């Protein structure tokens, strides 16, 4: 915050020097330079249409830049999680971007998508090997809720191969060892922890499925 205030003071001082040394006739003729450079950092995937849209702001100056329109454009890009916009006077704009993390792969209406950590869908080509595939049609909020539960458990998200969502609202989790964990609708945290305890026991090395849907019961299948 102090750094931002200092920058604003310098800009105002710069303007004061300019305007203070000009009479009304010269002021009318004064022209600020258009934006010459827009620097983007952090966006790994090249998007020519997105860059082209940003280049339209080069038609104006930093002093007349409509920041809300820049924000609207950035928010329309589903690959972006966070961003910081900085004006570099007299004619440069710098945008630092944090890309969203791709969390899972799914199909909707015949198209392939990734789910981003920003809660948005990103059109996909093919399937990334390190992402689980979601079968079913959950809302993004439902998936992100399950992801938070997994992250707070001892289950490594990277070992999940597939996620199955059912119309009732519950999930099955298939991990890389081939074991299928059938979760209940409620008390998912407790049920997942119980499943992981069983997987750590040698006597259950050959199980293929753990059903923790029944209350106070665990059913295993080999």
N, C-alpha and C positions, 0 to 999 in steps of 0.2 A: 504493500500500500504506500509507504513513504517513497518508494522508487517511482511509482506511478504519479504521485503528487509532484515530485521533482521534475519529471518529464513534462507535465502539464505547465508548470511554472516556466520552464525553458521555452516552450512553444508560445505561451502568452507574452513572454519577454521579447521573443523574436518578432511576433506580430506588432507589439508596441513600438519597437524600433522602426519597423517598416512604415506603419501607419503614422507614427509620430513625425516622420521625416518627409511625408508626402502632403501636398495640398490637395484640394478637392479635384482639380483637373487631372493630376497624376494618378490619384486614387481610382478615378473612373477608368483609366487606361491600364491599371494593374492587372496582371494575369498570373495566376498560380499555375505551376506545371502540372500536367496530367500525370496520373499514376503510370510509371514506366515499368515497374517490376512487381510481380506478385509471386512471392516465394512460399512454397508449400513444403512443409517437413512432416514426415511421419506416415504419409499415405503410400504404402508399398505397391499397391495395384494401380497401374496407370489407367486413368479414365479420361480419355480425350474430350468427351462431351462435358465432363465436369470442369476440366481446365478451360475449355472454350467459354463456358458460362462465367467463370471467374474473370476471364480476360475482358469481358464486357465492361467491368468496372474501370478499365484503363481509359475509358472515354471521359472519366471525371477526375477530380482532384481529391487528395486526402482530406482537404478542408470541407469538402461538400459530400464526402462519402456517406451513403446511407447504410449504417452498420446493421440495421435491422434486416435489410435485404441480403447482406452477406450472411448473416446468421440463418436466415430462411433457406438460403442455398445450401449451407453446410448441413443443416438439419435434414435436408431432403436426400442426403447421401447416406444410405443405410450402412455403409462401411465405417462410418465415423462414430466413435463413442464420445470423445470430448475434443475440445479445441480451444485455442487461445489466439485472439486476433490482436496484432500489434501494428501500429502505424509507425513507419520509419520516415520521418520528414527529410526532404520535402516531397519525395515521389515514390516511395516503396511501401508495399503492404506485405506483412509477414504473417503466415497462418501456421501454427504448430498443431498438428493433429495426432490424437491417440486413436488408433484403429480399434474397432470392436473385436473381441475374441470370438472366433467361430467355435460353437459348442456342440452342435449336432447337425445331422443331415436328415431331411425328410422330403416327402413329395406332397404337393398340394395341387389339385386341379390339373394333374398331368405334368406339372413342372417340378423341377428339382430346386431345393432351397437349402441354405444354411440358416441356422438360428444364431444370431449374434448375442453377445452378452448385453448389448444395448436394448434387447427385446425386439429387434427388427429382423425381418426376413431378407436374406441376400440371395439373389438368383445364383445358381451354381451350375457348373459344368462338370459332370462326373461326381465322384465321391472321394473325399479326403480319407486316407487310410486310418488316420488316428482319431477319427470322429465316429461316435456311435450313430447308428441309423435308427430313426424313430418310425415304428409302425403304428398306424392309428392316426387319429386326428385331434390331438390335444391342443388347447389354447397355449399360446407362448407363456402366459402367466403360470399355467399348470406345470409346464416343463421347467421353468426357472425356479419354481417352488421346490420341485424334486431335486434339481441341481444343487440348491442350497443345502438341502438335507444330506445329500451325498457328500458335499464338501465338508460338512460338519461331522461326518462319520469317519470310520477307519477304512472305508472302501475307496481305493484309488480310482478316480474317474477315468483314468487312462486305460484301465483293464475292461471297461464296459464295451461290449461289441454291439449290442442291440438293446433298444428300449421298446416295450410293447405297451401301448395305452389302450384301455378298454372303455367303452361307452359308460360303464358304471363309475368311471373316474379313478380307477386303480391302475397300478403299473406292475409289469414284470421286468426284471433286469437280467439280461444274459451277459455273463462275463467271459473273458477270453479262454478260460479253462473249460468252457462248455456248460457250466452250471447255470441253471435258470432259477432265479429267486422270485417267488410269487408273493407280492406284497399286498397287504390289506389297504382299504381306503383310508383308515385312520391309524394313528399310532405307528406311522411309518418309521420314525426314528428308532423306536424300541424294537420293532420287528426286523429292521435292517441290521441292527447291532446283534440281535440274537442269531441271525443267519451267518454273520461273520464269525461269531464264536464257534459255530458248528464247523465252518470251513477250516478253522484252525486246528480241529481235532483230527488226529490221524485215522481214527476209526471211521471217519466220514470221507475218506479220500476218494472213494468210488461213486459218490452220489452225483446224480445228474440234475436233480431238482430239489429245491427246498420250498415248501409251501407253509408260509407263516400267516395265511389268511384266517384260519380258525382262531378264535380267541383262546389264549392260554394253551395252545397246542402247536406242535411243529411236526410236519409230515415230510419225510424225505423219501426220494425215489432213486434207485440205482439203475 
